[in-house]
Amino acid sequence: MNNPHAAGIIKQSLFSGILLIIFGMAISCKSVPVQVCPANPHYFMYKGHPIILITSDHHYGAVIDQDFDFVKYLKFLADNGMNLTRIYPGGMFEPTDKYLKGNPLGPLPGRQLLPWARSEKEGANPLLAEQGQPAFKYDLDNWNPEYFQRLKAFVDLARKHNIIVEIAFFNGMYADCWPLMAMYHGNNIQNVGRYESDDCGLFTTMDIRNMEVVKYQAAYIQKIANELNACDNIIYDICDEPSLQGLTDGNIIVNPDSIIIPWIQTMKQAFLEAEELLPKKHILGQTVQNLSPDFSNETWCNWLPAEYVKPAEKALKLNYYTNKPIVNVESNYFGSSLTKNDYTVEAVRIEGWWFMLGGGAGSINLNGEYYRGNETGSLNTRRQIAPQKKILKEFMDRFDLSGLLRFPKISGIPEGAICNALAENGKQYALYLFHGSHDDTWGANFVPKPGRFSDTLTLHDVPAGVYSVQWINPVSGAIINSEKQPCKGGKLTLVTPFYSLDIALMINILR
C-alpha cells in the first residue's frame, strides 16, 4: 500500500480496535474465579474471602440427565447452606439406574444429553435412544448447542446461589459404561475407540489403541474450558480414578502409570493451552491417594481431590505439606453402600466433621436420595443430612480460615475414638472427637460406635492466656457447655461434657 494517509487510518483503526478488545477484556476480567487462598493455601478464595466447601451431592449427572430438575436441586442446596456441587460433563456416564433407581449419572435411554452433536447415521447402542426411536451415532467433530445451553444455565444458576461447581472431565472407565460412550467406536461416525469392554481401562491412557480417542478427549476439555471461561464459580478436575481398571498385554500385567501419567499430562496441557488464550484462569486438580498417580507437587495441580475415608486420611497425612486445598470429593454412596457395613446418617456426619477438622478444604457426601423426580432428597436428607451439613459449615465459618492449620498436639484421646483439630496457636482452636472405627473392608467410611462418654484431653504448647471454651453438639449445633479457662502456657487440659457419639470444640483467646 503506497497511500500513507490510508495506512495511517488503518493503523489508527487497528489500534482503536485493540484498545476496545483490551477494555472489553478488562471488564470481563473484573471478577476473579475461585482461586487458592494466598493467606492460607489449604483453602480456596472466592469473592475476596477464604472459603470452605460443604455439600451433600447428587451423583454428578445434573447436566447430562435431561430429566433431573437442577433448579429444584440447587435451590435445596442453597436453602440448606451448602455451597458445592460436582458434575461429570459427559466424558463418562453410567447405565440407566445403576446403583439406585433414578441415579442422574445413569439417565433414562435417550435422555442422555452430551456435548457432541448427533449425526443422521443410525446404529448406535439402542440404550442411547428412547424406546421405539432410532439410535443415531454421535459426530465427534461437531458440538451439541443444546448441551452447552444447559451446562451454562446450570453453572450460572449455581453462581446465583453462591454454589461452586466442581467439573470432573473424566472418570476411569467401567466395562458396563464403555459401550454407551460417545467415544466408543459403535457410537460415533469417526469409528474411533476401537476396543471393547475388557479393555475399557485404555480410555485413560496413551496406549496406541487409544490415540485416536485422545484427540477428541483433548478437544472436549478445550471446548468446555472455552464455553465456561466467563464463569467464576467453577474448579476443574482432570480425571477421577484413572487407574480404575487393571491393564494387561496378553497375560502380562502392565504398569498403568507408564501410560496413565502421560495421558493426564496431555489432558492437563489441553486445558492450559485453552485457558492461555482466554481472559480468566481457573484452577485445576487431580486425584491423590486413590487409583491415580500423585501430581500434588506439580505447579499446574492447584488443588487435590481425595476420596473415601482411608484414601482421604492418607491425603491429609501425605499431601498436606504441599500447601494446596484438599477436598474429599466422593464418599460412600448413601442409600447404596459400597461395603458390607451400612452407610448411615451418623457415618455421613462424622466423616464430614472429621475431614474438615483434619485440614480439608471441602467435603462431598455422595447421596443417592437425590434423583430425577426427587431433587430435594428424601426424609433422611431433608431432616438430618442437609441440616447437619449446614451446622458443620456454620461452625467452620466462625473461624478465621486464613490462620488455621492442622494441630496434632493432643493427648488423652481414648481408645476407640478418633480426634482431629485445627488451630492458629494462641488465638483459635477447632476440635472434633468421635467414637468409631474404619470400615473393616476397604475403608470407604467410618463405623460409628455410640455410648456414653466423657473424656479428658490435653492440648500441648498452648501460649499463656485466658480462653473461651465452647463444647458443641454436632447434631444440633447447640452449645452444650461454655466456660472461660486460663492457661499458664504449655498444657491446656479439657474435660468434655457427656456425649453419646461425637462432640466439637471451639476455643478463642480472650486475653
Backbone torsions as a table, in degrees:
resi	resn	phi	psi	omega
1	MET	NA	125.2	-176.2
2	ASN	-100.7	-4.6	-178.3
3	ASN	-90.2	105.1	-176.6
4	PRO	-64.7	-32.3	179.2
5	HIS	-65.5	-45.0	178.9
6	ALA	-63.5	-41.0	178.9
7	ALA	-61.9	-39.0	178.4
8	GLY	-64.4	-40.7	178.0
9	ILE	-62.3	-42.8	-179.6
10	ILE	-63.2	-43.7	179.0
11	LYS	-62.4	-41.9	179.6
12	GLN	-64.0	-41.1	179.1
13	SER	-63.7	-43.2	179.0
14	LEU	-62.9	-42.4	179.9
15	PHE	-62.4	-43.7	178.5
16	SER	-62.8	-40.3	178.9
17	GLY	-63.4	-41.5	179.2
18	ILE	-63.6	-41.6	178.0
19	LEU	-60.4	-41.3	179.1
20	LEU	-63.4	-41.0	179.3
21	ILE	-63.7	-45.6	-179.9
22	ILE	-63.1	-43.1	178.9
23	PHE	-61.0	-42.9	179.0
24	GLY	-64.0	-40.1	178.4
25	MET	-66.3	-37.2	179.5
26	ALA	-62.6	-40.6	178.5
27	ILE	-65.5	-45.3	-176.9
28	SER	-67.6	-25.0	-178.4
29	CYS	-92.7	5.9	-175.8
30	LYS	-57.6	-42.4	175.0
31	SER	-90.9	155.0	-173.5
32	VAL	-118.4	134.8	177.1
33	PRO	-64.8	168.0	173.6
34	VAL	-50.5	131.0	179.3
35	GLN	-129.8	171.2	169.4
36	VAL	-75.1	135.5	-176.4
37	CYS	-68.0	120.7	-179.3
38	PRO	-63.5	-35.4	-177.4
39	ALA	-71.1	-32.5	179.5
40	ASN	-150.5	97.1	-172.8
41	PRO	-69.4	1.8	173.9
42	HIS	-80.4	-4.5	-179.4
43	TYR	-130.2	166.0	175.2
44	PHE	-90.1	165.6	172.8
45	MET	-128.0	135.0	179.3
46	TYR	-144.5	132.2	-177.4
47	LYS	54.8	35.9	174.6
48	GLY	83.7	4.8	-177.0
49	HIS	-130.0	145.2	173.0
50	PRO	-67.0	140.8	-178.3
51	ILE	-136.2	156.4	166.2
52	ILE	-113.0	155.4	-174.8
53	LEU	-117.6	122.2	-176.2
54	ILE	-133.4	134.2	175.5
55	THR	-159.8	162.5	163.0
56	SER	-116.7	115.9	-160.7
57	ASP	-113.7	152.8	169.7
58	HIS	-69.0	176.7	-179.0
59	HIS	-90.4	55.1	160.7
60	TYR	65.6	6.7	-174.1
61	GLY	-111.0	24.3	-174.1
62	ALA	-60.7	-30.9	-179.2
63	VAL	-90.6	-44.7	-173.3
64	ILE	-75.3	-20.1	176.9
65	ASP	-93.3	104.9	-176.6
66	GLN	-63.0	-19.5	-177.4
67	ASP	-92.0	-1.7	179.0
68	PHE	-87.6	121.2	-177.7
69	ASP	-84.3	89.9	-175.9
70	PHE	-72.6	-16.6	176.2
71	VAL	-64.2	-48.0	177.0
72	LYS	-62.9	-43.0	-175.9
73	TYR	-62.5	-50.8	-177.8
74	LEU	-64.4	-36.9	177.2
75	LYS	-63.1	-41.1	179.4
76	PHE	-61.9	-45.0	177.2
77	LEU	-56.9	-50.1	-177.2
78	ALA	-63.1	-40.8	-179.9
79	ASP	-63.1	-23.2	-179.3
80	ASN	-106.6	19.7	171.2
81	GLY	75.2	12.0	-179.1
82	MET	-91.4	151.3	-171.1
83	ASN	-138.9	28.2	-179.1
84	LEU	-147.6	142.7	168.8
85	THR	-147.4	155.6	-177.0
86	ARG	-123.2	139.5	175.4
87	ILE	-131.8	149.5	163.6
88	TYR	-99.4	119.4	-171.4
89	PRO	-89.2	18.9	173.1
90	GLY	126.0	-12.0	-179.4
91	GLY	-69.7	-23.6	174.2
92	MET	-154.9	133.9	170.3
93	PHE	-140.0	-176.9	-170.2
94	GLU	-120.9	164.3	173.1
95	PRO	-61.4	155.4	-178.2
96	THR	-52.6	128.3	173.1
97	ASP	62.8	22.2	175.8
98	LYS	-60.6	141.0	-176.8
99	TYR	72.3	-59.8	-178.2
100	LEU	-142.6	146.2	177.5
101	LYS	-60.6	131.9	179.4
102	GLY	89.3	-3.8	178.4
103	ASN	-45.3	115.7	-175.4
104	PRO	-67.4	-17.5	174.8
105	LEU	-80.2	-6.0	174.2
106	GLY	-122.5	74.0	-176.1
107	PRO	-61.1	161.8	174.1
108	LEU	-62.8	153.4	-180.0
109	PRO	-53.0	130.9	178.9
110	GLY	81.2	-5.9	-178.9
111	ARG	-101.9	9.2	175.1
112	GLN	-75.4	127.9	177.7
113	LEU	-111.4	111.8	-172.6
114	LEU	-118.6	164.1	-175.4
115	PRO	-67.0	-19.8	-172.5
116	TRP	-96.0	147.6	179.8
117	ALA	-74.1	151.0	171.8
118	ARG	-81.3	142.0	172.8
119	SER	-90.4	-175.9	175.4
120	GLU	-98.1	8.0	-178.8
121	LYS	-93.8	124.9	179.0
122	GLU	-81.9	170.9	174.0
123	GLY	117.2	2.7	176.2
124	ALA	-72.3	172.5	177.8
125	ASN	-54.4	128.8	-179.0
126	PRO	-56.6	-23.9	179.7
127	LEU	-73.5	-3.2	175.5
128	LEU	-96.3	7.4	179.4
129	ALA	-130.6	149.8	174.5
130	GLU	-67.1	156.1	-175.1
131	GLN	-56.0	130.8	177.9
132	GLY	83.7	-2.1	-179.5
133	GLN	-107.2	151.6	176.7
134	PRO	-69.2	150.5	178.1
135	ALA	-99.3	101.8	-178.4
136	PHE	-83.8	141.2	179.3
137	LYS	-74.5	157.0	177.2
138	TYR	-83.3	151.5	172.4
139	ASP	-108.8	103.2	-173.5
140	LEU	-70.9	-9.5	177.9
141	ASP	-93.0	-0.5	179.9
142	ASN	-133.8	146.2	-174.0
143	TRP	-100.4	159.7	-178.0
144	ASN	-101.4	104.8	-177.4
145	PRO	-59.4	-34.1	-179.4
146	GLU	-62.4	-38.6	178.3
147	TYR	-62.1	-49.7	-176.0
148	PHE	-68.1	-28.7	173.8
149	GLN	-63.8	-44.2	179.4
150	ARG	-69.1	-40.4	179.2
151	LEU	-59.3	-47.9	-179.3
152	LYS	-66.2	-38.1	178.9
153	ALA	-63.4	-39.7	179.2
154	PHE	-63.8	-50.5	-177.6
155	VAL	-64.5	-39.8	-178.9
156	ASP	-67.4	-40.8	178.1
157	LEU	-66.1	-39.0	175.1
158	ALA	-58.6	-41.7	178.1
159	ARG	-58.8	-43.7	-179.1
160	LYS	-63.8	-24.8	177.5
161	HIS	-94.9	7.4	-177.0
162	ASN	59.5	38.0	178.8
163	ILE	-107.1	130.8	176.6
164	ILE	-86.0	136.4	179.2
165	VAL	-106.6	118.0	172.0
166	GLU	-90.4	126.2	-178.5
167	ILE	-110.8	112.1	177.7
168	ALA	-100.3	107.9	-173.5
169	PHE	-59.1	-41.6	-174.3
170	PHE	-137.7	164.7	168.0
171	ASN	-133.0	147.6	171.6
172	GLY	-51.7	137.2	-170.2
173	MET	-77.8	144.7	174.1
174	TYR	-104.4	149.9	-177.5
175	ALA	-61.8	-35.8	-178.3
176	ASP	-80.2	-13.5	179.2
177	CYS	-90.5	-36.2	-172.0
178	TRP	-53.0	-43.7	-179.2
179	PRO	-66.2	-8.6	178.5
180	LEU	-98.0	-11.9	-171.3
181	MET	-73.4	147.9	177.0
182	ALA	-62.4	-28.7	-178.3
183	MET	-89.3	3.2	172.3
184	TYR	-76.4	137.7	-169.4
185	HIS	-57.3	-29.9	-178.7
186	GLY	-77.4	-8.6	-173.7
187	ASN	-114.9	6.3	178.6
188	ASN	-136.9	149.4	-176.9
189	ILE	-76.4	-13.9	177.9
190	GLN	-79.2	-14.5	179.6
191	ASN	60.5	35.6	174.8
192	VAL	-94.1	164.6	-177.5
193	GLY	79.4	48.3	-173.8
194	ARG	-88.6	65.5	169.7
195	TYR	-148.2	162.8	-171.7
196	GLU	-107.0	-176.2	-171.1
197	SER	-58.8	-35.0	-179.4
198	ASP	-62.5	-23.6	-179.4
199	ASP	-110.3	24.0	-174.2
200	CYS	-62.1	-21.8	177.6
201	GLY	-62.9	-16.1	177.5
202	LEU	-63.1	-21.4	-173.2
203	PHE	-58.0	-28.2	-178.9
204	THR	-112.4	40.4	-178.3
205	THR	-137.9	167.4	172.0
206	MET	-100.1	24.1	173.7
207	ASP	-57.8	145.3	-177.3
208	ILE	-55.5	-29.7	-178.8
209	ARG	-73.2	-11.1	-178.7
210	ASN	-111.6	2.1	-171.2
211	MET	-64.6	-33.0	176.6
212	GLU	-66.6	-35.5	178.9
213	VAL	-68.5	-38.9	-176.9
214	VAL	-53.4	-40.7	179.1
215	LYS	-56.2	-44.2	-177.8
216	TYR	-78.1	-29.9	174.5
217	GLN	-63.0	-44.6	179.1
218	ALA	-64.7	-40.1	179.4
219	ALA	-64.3	-37.6	178.4
220	TYR	-63.3	-44.1	176.8
221	ILE	-60.8	-46.5	-176.6
222	GLN	-67.4	-35.6	178.5
223	LYS	-64.8	-46.3	-179.8
224	ILE	-65.2	-41.5	178.2
225	ALA	-59.7	-40.7	178.0
226	ASN	-67.0	-46.9	-175.2
227	GLU	-64.9	-32.3	-174.3
228	LEU	-106.0	11.4	-174.0
229	ASN	-59.9	-33.2	-178.2
230	ALA	-72.4	-12.0	-174.3
231	CYS	-84.5	134.6	-179.6
232	ASP	-93.2	-23.5	-169.7
233	ASN	-94.9	42.3	179.5
234	ILE	-133.5	146.7	167.7
235	ILE	-129.1	150.1	-174.1
236	TYR	-114.0	153.9	-179.2
237	ASP	-141.2	126.8	-174.8
238	ILE	-67.0	-59.6	-173.0
239	CYS	-154.9	128.9	173.7
240	ASP	-82.3	124.1	173.3
241	GLU	53.4	56.5	-178.9
242	PRO	-64.6	-22.2	179.8
243	SER	-95.0	23.1	-173.4
244	LEU	-57.3	-46.1	-175.8
245	GLN	-99.4	130.9	174.0
246	GLY	-67.0	144.9	-178.1
247	LEU	-117.4	141.4	177.8
248	THR	-130.8	152.6	171.5
249	ASP	-118.8	95.8	-169.1
250	GLY	69.7	-120.1	177.7
251	ASN	-102.8	8.3	-176.8
252	ILE	-99.6	127.2	177.6
253	ILE	-75.3	127.8	-177.7
254	VAL	-94.2	138.8	172.4
255	ASN	-69.9	109.5	-173.9
256	PRO	-66.6	-26.8	-177.3
257	ASP	-58.6	-32.3	-177.0
258	SER	-64.3	-23.4	178.1
259	ILE	-116.1	-14.2	177.2
260	ILE	-83.7	-41.1	179.8
261	ILE	-57.2	-50.3	178.5
262	PRO	-65.4	-27.2	176.4
263	TRP	-66.8	-46.7	178.5
264	ILE	-62.1	-40.9	178.0
265	GLN	-62.3	-36.8	178.5
266	THR	-67.7	-42.1	178.8
267	MET	-67.5	-39.3	176.5
268	LYS	-60.5	-43.9	-178.7
269	GLN	-64.9	-37.5	177.7
270	ALA	-60.5	-42.7	179.3
271	PHE	-65.9	-48.0	-177.0
272	LEU	-64.1	-38.9	178.6
273	GLU	-66.1	-36.0	177.7
274	ALA	-65.1	-47.5	-176.3
275	GLU	-75.2	-19.6	178.4
276	GLU	-59.0	-31.4	-177.4
277	LEU	-95.6	4.1	-174.2
278	LEU	-113.3	156.8	-176.0
279	PRO	-64.0	-43.1	-172.6
280	LYS	-103.2	148.2	-179.5
281	LYS	-117.4	124.4	-178.6
282	HIS	-107.7	159.9	-177.9
283	ILE	-89.8	149.2	-173.6
284	LEU	-128.1	139.7	-179.9
285	GLY	-131.3	172.8	175.2
286	GLN	-151.5	137.4	-176.0
287	THR	-50.2	140.0	173.0
288	VAL	-121.5	148.6	170.1
289	GLN	66.6	12.2	175.4
290	ASN	-152.9	102.4	173.9
291	LEU	55.5	39.7	177.1
292	SER	-156.9	143.8	167.8
293	PRO	-59.4	155.8	-176.0
294	ASP	-99.1	112.9	179.2
295	PHE	-106.7	19.5	-170.2
296	SER	-63.6	-22.9	-179.6
297	ASN	-89.4	-4.2	-177.8
298	GLU	-86.9	141.4	-172.5
299	THR	-65.5	-29.9	-178.8
300	TRP	-71.2	-23.3	-177.3
301	CYS	-85.2	93.8	-169.9
302	ASN	-80.6	-29.1	-179.7
303	TRP	-143.3	164.2	-168.5
304	LEU	-124.6	105.7	172.4
305	PRO	-73.1	133.5	173.8
306	ALA	-124.7	170.6	-175.3
307	GLU	-145.9	146.8	173.8
308	TYR	58.0	173.3	-171.0
309	VAL	-74.5	-55.3	-175.3
310	LYS	-65.3	-47.1	176.1
311	PRO	-62.8	-37.2	178.1
312	ALA	-65.4	-37.1	177.1
313	GLU	-62.5	-41.1	176.3
314	LYS	-63.4	-40.2	179.9
315	ALA	-62.0	-43.5	178.7
316	LEU	-63.8	-36.6	-178.1
317	LYS	-78.4	-39.2	-171.1
318	LEU	-98.8	-24.1	-173.1
319	ASN	-112.9	-6.5	-178.3
320	TYR	-61.0	-33.7	-176.9
321	TYR	-64.8	-18.0	-179.5
322	THR	-74.5	-7.7	176.4
323	ASN	59.3	53.2	176.5
324	LYS	-134.5	149.9	177.8
325	PRO	-62.5	134.8	176.8
326	ILE	-113.9	126.9	-178.4
327	VAL	-122.7	127.7	173.9
328	ASN	-80.7	94.5	-168.5
329	VAL	-84.9	-10.9	-178.0
330	GLU	-151.2	127.4	176.5
331	SER	-106.3	-178.2	164.9
332	ASN	-53.7	161.4	-174.1
333	TYR	-95.1	104.1	-177.8
334	PHE	-62.5	128.2	-176.6
335	GLY	100.1	-15.4	178.6
336	SER	-152.9	73.0	-172.4
337	SER	-57.2	136.8	178.9
338	LEU	-84.8	-0.7	-179.2
339	THR	-127.3	176.9	-177.9
340	LYS	-74.9	-19.2	176.8
341	ASN	-89.0	145.0	176.3
342	ASP	-65.0	144.6	173.4
343	TYR	-99.5	96.3	-168.9
344	THR	-91.5	169.6	174.8
345	VAL	-57.4	-40.5	-179.7
346	GLU	-65.4	-39.4	178.5
347	ALA	-65.3	-37.3	176.2
348	VAL	-60.8	-46.1	-177.2
349	ARG	-64.2	-50.9	-174.0
350	ILE	-66.9	-31.9	177.9
351	GLU	-62.4	-45.3	-179.7
352	GLY	-63.6	-48.8	179.8
353	TRP	-63.2	-45.6	-179.8
354	TRP	-57.0	-45.9	-176.2
355	PHE	-70.1	-45.3	-177.9
356	MET	-66.6	-37.1	178.5
357	LEU	-80.1	-6.3	174.0
358	GLY	-92.7	0.4	177.6
359	GLY	112.6	7.2	179.1
360	GLY	-70.9	153.8	177.7
361	ALA	-96.5	-13.7	-179.3
362	GLY	-171.4	161.1	-176.8
363	SER	-149.1	130.1	177.2
364	ILE	-114.6	124.9	169.3
365	ASN	-96.9	114.5	178.4
366	LEU	-74.9	119.3	-165.6
367	ASN	-125.5	113.0	-179.7
368	GLY	-76.3	0.3	176.7
369	GLU	-82.0	-7.5	170.6
370	TYR	-95.9	122.8	175.1
371	TYR	-156.8	170.4	-177.1
372	ARG	-58.8	128.8	-175.4
373	GLY	89.4	-9.2	-178.2
374	ASN	-140.8	51.7	-169.4
375	GLU	-75.5	-7.9	176.1
376	THR	-107.7	18.1	175.7
377	GLY	76.9	173.7	176.7
378	SER	-101.6	-169.1	-171.4
379	LEU	-59.3	-41.3	179.8
380	ASN	-57.9	-41.6	-178.6
381	THR	-70.8	-48.3	-174.1
382	ARG	-69.8	-37.1	-174.4
383	ARG	-90.9	-26.6	-173.5
384	GLN	-128.3	-57.6	-171.7
385	ILE	-62.5	-53.3	-177.6
386	ALA	-63.8	-47.3	177.4
387	PRO	-59.8	-35.6	179.9
388	GLN	-73.4	-29.9	172.9
389	LYS	-64.5	-40.1	179.0
390	LYS	-62.6	-40.5	178.8
391	ILE	-62.8	-43.7	177.9
392	LEU	-61.0	-46.7	-179.1
393	LYS	-63.6	-42.4	179.1
394	GLU	-63.8	-37.2	176.5
395	PHE	-61.4	-49.3	-178.9
396	MET	-65.1	-34.3	-178.9
397	ASP	-69.2	-12.1	177.9
398	ARG	-79.0	-8.1	-177.6
399	PHE	-103.0	155.0	171.4
400	ASP	-84.4	101.0	-173.7
401	LEU	-64.7	-23.0	-176.0
402	SER	-63.3	-18.9	-177.6
403	GLY	-112.0	-4.2	-172.2
404	LEU	-81.9	133.7	174.6
405	LEU	-137.0	162.5	175.7
406	ARG	-57.3	140.5	-177.2
407	PHE	-128.9	98.2	-175.9
408	PRO	-91.1	-0.8	-170.6
409	LYS	-84.1	68.8	-177.6
410	ILE	-132.1	134.3	174.1
411	SER	-125.6	164.9	179.2
412	GLY	91.9	6.6	178.6
413	ILE	-65.3	120.9	-174.5
414	PRO	-69.8	156.8	175.7
415	GLU	-61.1	136.1	-179.8
416	GLY	86.6	5.8	178.3
417	ALA	-121.4	157.5	178.6
418	ILE	-129.6	136.1	-175.2
419	CYS	-134.4	133.4	172.5
420	ASN	-126.1	150.2	-179.5
421	ALA	-150.2	153.7	174.3
422	LEU	-124.8	155.2	178.0
423	ALA	-160.4	150.4	156.6
424	GLU	-110.5	95.8	-162.7
425	ASN	-56.0	128.7	-178.5
426	GLY	89.9	-7.4	-178.0
427	LYS	-123.6	-53.3	-175.2
428	GLN	-149.4	145.6	-178.5
429	TYR	-140.0	141.9	174.1
430	ALA	-131.4	130.7	-176.0
431	LEU	-137.3	146.4	177.2
432	TYR	-137.2	131.7	-177.2
433	LEU	-131.4	131.5	176.1
434	PHE	-143.6	160.7	178.1
435	HIS	-106.6	124.0	-178.1
436	GLY	168.8	-173.1	-177.8
437	SER	-147.3	168.4	174.0
438	HIS	-68.1	148.3	170.3
439	ASP	-54.5	137.1	-172.3
440	ASP	-86.1	13.3	173.5
441	THR	-99.5	-87.3	-178.8
442	TRP	-123.9	10.4	171.6
443	GLY	83.8	35.3	179.0
444	ALA	-69.3	-33.5	-177.1
445	ASN	-154.5	176.3	173.7
446	PHE	-89.8	154.7	172.9
447	VAL	-108.7	109.7	-178.9
448	PRO	-65.5	146.6	178.0
449	LYS	-133.7	83.9	-175.7
450	PRO	-70.6	161.8	178.7
451	GLY	-176.0	-148.2	174.5
452	ARG	-128.2	115.3	-169.1
453	PHE	-130.3	147.1	164.3
454	SER	-145.9	122.2	-170.9
455	ASP	-123.2	154.1	176.6
456	THR	-110.6	119.1	-178.9
457	LEU	-117.2	149.1	176.7
458	THR	-125.3	125.1	173.3
459	LEU	-94.5	132.7	-174.2
460	HIS	-106.5	156.3	178.0
461	ASP	60.1	37.9	178.5
462	VAL	-89.3	127.0	178.7
463	PRO	-62.9	154.1	179.7
464	ALA	-62.7	144.7	178.6
465	GLY	162.4	178.3	173.0
466	VAL	-108.6	128.8	-172.2
467	TYR	-119.1	143.6	169.3
468	SER	-85.2	125.3	-177.6
469	VAL	-118.5	122.2	178.8
470	GLN	-126.0	123.3	173.4
471	TRP	-95.5	132.1	-170.2
472	ILE	-126.7	139.5	175.7
473	ASN	-83.4	114.3	-178.0
474	PRO	-67.8	-18.2	179.4
475	VAL	-74.5	-44.4	-174.5
476	SER	-108.5	-18.6	-173.8
477	GLY	81.6	-1.0	-177.3
478	ALA	-72.0	145.9	174.4
479	ILE	-80.2	118.4	-178.8
480	ILE	-80.0	-40.7	-177.9
481	ASN	-154.1	143.2	-179.3
482	SER	-138.4	135.2	-179.0
483	GLU	-156.1	164.0	171.5
484	LYS	-100.3	134.9	-178.1
485	GLN	-134.6	123.4	177.6
486	PRO	-80.3	152.4	175.1
487	CYS	-137.0	127.6	-179.6
488	LYS	-78.9	-6.6	-176.5
489	GLY	108.1	124.8	-177.2
490	GLY	115.1	-99.2	-176.7
491	LYS	-97.5	136.8	171.0
492	LEU	-122.1	107.6	-176.2
493	THR	-97.2	132.8	-174.7
494	LEU	-130.4	139.7	176.2
495	VAL	-113.4	124.3	-178.7
496	THR	-73.9	149.3	165.4
497	PRO	-64.3	167.6	174.9
498	PHE	-65.8	138.8	178.4
499	TYR	-147.9	163.4	-171.1
500	SER	-101.9	-25.0	-179.8
501	LEU	-147.0	-52.0	-175.5
502	ASP	-144.3	156.7	-178.7
503	ILE	-152.0	148.3	-180.0
504	ALA	-119.2	157.6	-176.5
505	LEU	-135.8	136.7	173.7
506	MET	-126.5	127.2	-179.4
507	ILE	-126.3	134.4	175.7
508	ASN	-134.2	144.2	177.6
509	ILE	-71.7	134.9	174.8
510	LEU	-99.5	-44.2	177.9
511	ARG	-162.3	NA	NA
